[in-house]
Amino acid sequence: MSDKSQIISEALYLLNIGEEVDPAILKKAFDRILSGHDVHARDVQLGALLTGLMVRGPTVEEIVVLLESSFQLDGFSPYEGVSIDLPNDEKLVGAIGSGKKGIKTMNVTTPALIVAATAGAYTAKSVSSSTSSLTGSADFLHGVGVNLGIPMEAMRDVILKTGFGAYSIESLVPRFVEVYGGKFFVPHALSFGLAALISPIPYDELLYGLAHPDIETSTKVLKRFGLSDVMVVSSTHDNVHYIDELGIFGTSDISIMKDSEIGDLTTIEPKKVFGLPDYTPRDIAQGRNLADNIKYSVDVLRGKGEPAREDLVCANAGAILVLAG
């Protein structure tokens, strides 16, 4: 075994005995897994490292190192793009979920952004095809005829005109997607910030949904990458299965960072706060196919959706509007 391959084995060994991994070792191991041309069983090594960290519980420093390596593979720098000049000092609000939900739902964040845009907010998000659910945000937008292939300059004009814009994650970090894409179905170490950080333009405010209970770690990770105004949310009906949105049943956890200051974790019961009926996960579940899921979201946007689906989209659109001021 070569010295380069040994670094992966050393990192995995430390994880498997429950030890923290020196960030320098972790970075070398992850760099090797991502870009080495002769890595044996690359997918297995990738899964073992990212899942092994979750079993022990990743530190903020470990997550940051992994995310930096992921971005460096494509020479990508989060939020380094040119800001969009909005009228009247309006804020551009981004919203995206980590994916890998504990229960599979209809599309939520994308229709919530569209609802918020119709109420006057300027919104945008990075989108991708689904791995763990039937319909990702890109799948939904393609399905309703949205052209995601236009240049970023043209998308800025779309945002100014309509209040909503979207751009593909796959086009921003293609080498990383080639190694990583389509291989993970549950939350892992990169989920604490990956989707939130892959953006070609800076947001003034960000709503990030995490399908994992540790939203405080996610907020700290985003702060390390220079984000200053963020709301991170996660919801559960049984304290085991989590979705990456504000919920309409069970409990929702909220972590807010304002001007780089992270506040205390807040837990709410949406049923009480929003005055909702007794909804269950079945009321917001994904459909049998892509067409079903598109219809669920389009019906909500037409004002003809099922009550639970409308309330779920409205709860998240409300959070976006709060961030928009």
C-alpha positions as CSV (number, residue, x, y, z in Angstrom):
1,M,0.0,0.0,0.0
2,S,1.4,3.4,-1.0
3,D,2.0,6.2,1.5
4,K,-0.8,8.2,-0.1
5,S,-3.3,5.3,0.4
6,Q,-2.1,4.9,4.0
7,I,-3.4,8.4,4.9
8,I,-7.0,7.2,4.1
9,S,-6.5,4.1,6.2
10,E,-5.1,6.2,9.1
11,A,-8.1,8.6,9.1
12,L,-10.6,5.7,8.9
13,Y,-8.8,3.8,11.7
14,L,-9.0,6.8,14.0
15,L,-12.7,7.2,13.3
16,N,-13.4,3.5,13.9
17,I,-11.8,3.7,17.4
18,G,-13.8,6.8,18.2
19,E,-10.9,9.3,18.1
20,E,-10.9,12.8,16.7
21,V,-9.0,13.1,13.5
22,D,-6.3,15.8,13.2
23,P,-7.7,18.3,10.6
24,A,-4.5,18.0,8.5
25,I,-4.8,14.2,8.3
26,L,-8.5,14.5,7.5
27,K,-7.9,17.0,4.7
28,K,-5.2,14.9,3.1
29,A,-7.4,11.7,3.3
30,F,-10.4,13.5,1.9
31,D,-8.4,15.2,-0.9
32,R,-7.0,11.8,-1.7
33,I,-10.4,10.2,-1.9
34,L,-11.8,13.0,-4.1
35,S,-9.0,13.4,-6.5
36,G,-6.7,10.3,-6.4
37,H,-6.6,8.4,-9.7
38,D,-5.8,5.1,-8.2
39,V,-7.9,5.1,-5.0
40,H,-9.2,1.6,-4.3
41,A,-13.0,1.3,-3.8
42,R,-13.4,5.1,-3.9
43,D,-17.2,5.1,-3.2
44,V,-16.7,2.8,-0.1
45,Q,-13.9,5.0,1.2
46,L,-16.0,8.2,0.7
47,G,-19.0,6.7,2.4
48,A,-16.9,5.3,5.3
49,L,-15.3,8.7,6.0
50,L,-18.5,10.8,5.8
51,T,-20.7,8.3,7.7
52,G,-17.9,7.4,10.2
53,L,-17.8,11.0,11.2
54,M,-21.6,11.0,11.8
55,V,-21.4,8.0,14.0
56,R,-18.9,9.7,16.3
57,G,-20.4,13.2,15.8
58,P,-18.4,15.6,13.6
59,T,-16.8,18.7,15.0
60,V,-17.2,22.1,13.3
61,E,-13.5,22.1,12.3
62,E,-13.8,18.6,10.7
63,I,-16.9,19.7,8.7
64,V,-15.2,22.9,7.6
65,V,-12.1,21.0,6.4
66,L,-14.2,18.6,4.4
67,L,-16.2,21.4,2.8
68,E,-13.1,23.3,1.9
69,S,-11.6,20.2,0.2
70,S,-14.9,19.7,-1.7
71,F,-14.9,23.2,-3.1
72,Q,-11.1,23.3,-3.9
73,L,-11.6,20.3,-6.2
74,D,-13.3,22.7,-8.6
75,G,-11.6,25.9,-7.5
76,F,-15.0,27.1,-6.2
77,S,-15.3,29.8,-3.6
78,P,-18.7,30.1,-1.9
79,Y,-20.5,33.5,-2.1
80,E,-17.7,35.0,-4.2
81,G,-20.0,36.1,-7.0
82,V,-21.1,39.6,-7.8
83,S,-24.0,40.8,-5.7
84,I,-27.3,41.8,-7.4
85,D,-28.2,45.4,-7.0
86,L,-31.8,45.3,-5.8
87,P,-34.1,48.4,-5.7
88,N,-34.9,50.2,-2.5
89,D,-32.1,48.3,-0.6
90,E,-34.1,45.1,-0.7
91,K,-32.5,41.9,0.6
92,L,-31.9,38.9,-1.6
93,V,-33.1,35.8,0.4
94,G,-31.8,32.4,-0.5
95,A,-33.5,29.2,0.7
96,I,-32.4,25.6,0.3
97,G,-32.6,22.3,2.1
98,S,-29.9,19.8,2.8
99,G,-32.0,17.0,1.3
100,K,-31.7,13.4,2.6
101,K,-35.0,13.8,4.6
102,G,-36.1,11.3,7.2
103,I,-39.5,11.3,5.6
104,K,-40.0,12.0,1.9
105,T,-42.2,15.0,1.2
106,M,-43.5,17.0,-1.8
107,N,-41.3,19.9,-3.0
108,V,-41.5,22.6,-0.4
109,T,-38.7,25.2,-0.5
110,T,-39.0,26.0,-4.2
111,P,-42.8,26.8,-4.1
112,A,-42.3,28.6,-0.8
113,L,-39.7,30.9,-2.6
114,I,-42.2,31.5,-5.4
115,V,-44.9,32.4,-2.9
116,A,-42.6,34.8,-1.1
117,A,-41.6,36.4,-4.4
118,T,-45.2,37.1,-5.3
119,A,-45.5,38.9,-1.9
120,G,-42.6,41.2,-2.9
121,A,-39.5,39.4,-1.7
122,Y,-36.4,38.9,-3.9
123,T,-35.4,35.2,-3.7
124,A,-33.0,32.7,-5.3
125,K,-31.7,29.2,-4.7
126,S,-29.3,26.7,-6.1
127,V,-31.0,23.6,-7.3
128,S,-30.1,19.9,-8.0
129,S,-31.7,16.7,-9.1
130,S,-32.9,14.4,-6.4
131,T,-31.0,11.5,-4.9
132,S,-33.1,10.3,-2.0
133,S,-36.5,11.5,-3.0
134,L,-38.5,11.3,-6.3
135,T,-38.3,15.0,-7.2
136,G,-35.4,17.4,-6.5
137,S,-35.7,21.1,-6.9
138,A,-34.2,21.0,-10.4
139,D,-36.5,18.1,-11.4
140,F,-39.5,20.2,-10.3
141,L,-38.4,23.3,-12.1
142,H,-37.5,21.4,-15.3
143,G,-40.9,19.7,-15.1
144,V,-42.8,23.0,-15.2
145,G,-40.7,24.3,-18.0
146,V,-38.1,26.5,-16.3
147,N,-34.9,27.0,-18.3
148,L,-32.0,26.6,-15.8
149,G,-29.4,26.7,-18.5
150,I,-29.3,30.5,-19.0
151,P,-26.2,32.5,-18.1
152,M,-25.9,33.9,-14.6
153,E,-26.1,37.5,-16.0
154,A,-29.5,36.6,-17.5
155,M,-30.6,34.9,-14.3
156,R,-29.9,38.2,-12.5
157,D,-32.4,39.9,-14.8
158,V,-34.9,37.2,-14.1
159,I,-34.6,37.8,-10.4
160,L,-35.1,41.5,-10.8
161,K,-38.1,41.0,-13.0
162,T,-39.9,38.2,-11.2
163,G,-38.4,38.1,-7.7
164,F,-37.2,34.5,-8.1
165,G,-34.2,32.9,-9.7
166,A,-32.5,29.5,-9.7
167,Y,-29.2,28.0,-10.9
168,S,-27.8,24.5,-11.0
169,I,-25.4,23.1,-8.4
170,E,-24.0,20.6,-10.9
171,S,-22.6,23.4,-13.1
172,L,-20.8,25.1,-10.3
173,V,-18.8,22.1,-8.9
174,P,-18.8,19.5,-11.7
175,R,-15.7,17.6,-10.6
176,F,-17.0,17.2,-7.1
177,V,-20.4,16.2,-8.4
178,E,-18.8,13.5,-10.6
179,V,-17.3,11.9,-7.5
180,Y,-20.1,12.6,-5.0
181,G,-23.3,12.9,-6.9
182,G,-26.1,10.3,-6.5
183,K,-24.3,8.3,-3.8
184,F,-25.8,9.4,-0.5
185,F,-29.3,8.9,0.7
186,V,-29.1,10.0,4.4
187,P,-27.5,13.1,6.1
188,H,-23.8,13.0,6.5
189,A,-20.9,15.3,7.5
190,L,-21.2,17.5,4.4
191,S,-24.9,18.0,4.9
192,F,-24.2,20.7,7.6
193,G,-23.3,23.2,5.0
194,L,-22.8,21.9,1.5
195,A,-26.1,22.8,-0.2
196,A,-26.2,26.2,1.6
197,L,-22.7,27.2,0.4
198,I,-22.9,26.3,-3.3
199,S,-24.1,29.6,-4.7
200,P,-22.6,31.7,-7.4
201,I,-24.0,34.9,-5.8
202,P,-24.1,36.1,-2.2
203,Y,-27.4,36.1,-0.3
204,D,-28.2,38.9,2.1
205,E,-30.2,36.3,4.2
206,L,-30.4,32.6,4.0
207,L,-32.9,30.0,5.1
208,Y,-31.2,26.6,5.4
209,G,-33.2,23.5,6.2
210,L,-31.3,20.5,7.7
211,A,-32.6,17.0,7.9
212,H,-30.7,16.4,11.1
213,P,-31.3,17.7,14.7
214,D,-27.9,19.4,15.2
215,I,-28.8,22.7,13.6
216,E,-26.5,24.6,15.9
217,T,-23.4,22.9,14.4
218,S,-24.7,23.8,11.0
219,T,-25.1,27.5,12.0
220,K,-21.5,27.5,13.3
221,V,-20.2,25.9,10.1
222,L,-21.9,28.6,8.0
223,K,-20.5,31.3,10.1
224,R,-17.0,29.9,9.5
225,F,-17.6,30.5,5.8
226,G,-18.4,34.1,6.3
227,L,-22.2,34.0,6.4
228,S,-23.6,36.5,8.8
229,D,-27.5,36.4,8.6
230,V,-28.9,32.9,8.6
231,M,-31.9,30.9,9.8
232,V,-31.3,27.2,10.1
233,V,-34.4,25.0,10.7
234,S,-35.2,21.3,11.1
235,S,-38.5,19.5,12.0
236,T,-39.6,16.2,13.3
237,H,-42.8,14.4,14.3
238,D,-41.1,11.6,16.3
239,N,-37.6,13.0,17.3
240,V,-36.1,10.4,15.0
241,H,-37.0,11.3,11.4
242,Y,-36.2,14.9,10.4
243,I,-37.1,17.1,7.4
244,D,-35.2,20.1,6.1
245,E,-38.0,22.7,6.5
246,L,-40.2,24.3,9.1
247,G,-42.8,21.8,9.8
248,I,-46.6,21.8,10.4
249,F,-46.6,19.1,13.1
250,G,-44.4,17.8,15.9
251,T,-41.7,20.3,16.7
252,S,-39.5,22.6,14.6
253,D,-36.1,23.7,15.8
254,I,-34.8,27.2,14.7
255,S,-31.3,28.6,15.0
256,I,-30.8,32.2,14.0
257,M,-27.6,34.1,13.3
258,K,-27.9,37.8,12.9
259,D,-24.9,40.1,12.2
260,S,-22.6,37.0,12.8
261,E,-24.1,36.6,16.3
262,I,-25.7,33.2,17.0
263,G,-28.7,33.3,19.2
264,D,-30.2,30.6,21.4
265,L,-31.8,27.5,19.9
266,T,-35.6,27.9,19.7
267,T,-38.1,25.0,19.6
268,I,-41.7,25.6,18.5
269,E,-44.8,23.4,18.1
270,P,-46.1,24.5,14.7
271,K,-49.6,23.2,15.5
272,K,-49.9,25.7,18.4
273,V,-47.9,28.6,16.9
274,F,-49.8,28.5,13.6
275,G,-53.1,27.2,14.8
276,L,-53.1,24.2,12.6
277,P,-55.1,20.9,12.5
278,D,-53.6,17.6,13.5
279,Y,-51.5,16.9,10.4
280,T,-49.3,13.9,9.9
281,P,-46.4,13.0,7.6
282,R,-48.8,11.3,5.3
283,D,-50.5,14.6,4.6
284,I,-47.4,16.1,3.0
285,A,-45.8,12.9,1.6
286,Q,-44.3,12.7,-1.9
287,G,-46.4,11.2,-4.7
288,R,-46.0,8.1,-6.7
289,N,-44.0,9.8,-9.5
290,L,-42.6,13.0,-10.8
291,A,-46.0,14.1,-12.2
292,D,-47.7,13.7,-8.9
293,N,-45.1,15.8,-7.1
294,I,-45.3,18.6,-9.7
295,K,-49.1,18.6,-9.4
296,Y,-49.0,18.9,-5.6
297,S,-46.8,22.0,-5.7
298,V,-48.5,23.6,-8.7
299,D,-51.9,23.0,-7.0
300,V,-50.6,24.9,-4.0
301,L,-49.4,27.8,-6.2
302,R,-52.9,27.9,-7.8
303,G,-54.5,28.1,-4.5
304,K,-56.1,24.7,-5.0
305,G,-53.7,22.5,-3.0
306,E,-54.5,20.1,-0.1
307,P,-54.7,22.1,3.2
308,A,-51.6,20.5,4.7
309,R,-49.5,21.1,1.6
310,E,-50.6,24.7,1.4
311,D,-49.9,25.2,5.1
312,L,-46.4,23.7,4.8
313,V,-45.5,25.9,1.9
314,C,-47.0,29.0,3.6
315,A,-45.0,28.3,6.8
316,N,-41.8,28.3,4.9
317,A,-42.8,31.3,2.7
318,G,-43.5,33.1,6.0
319,A,-40.0,32.5,7.2
320,I,-38.5,33.7,3.9
321,L,-40.6,36.9,4.2
322,V,-39.4,37.5,7.8
323,L,-35.8,37.2,6.5
324,A,-36.6,39.6,3.7
325,G,-37.8,42.2,6.2
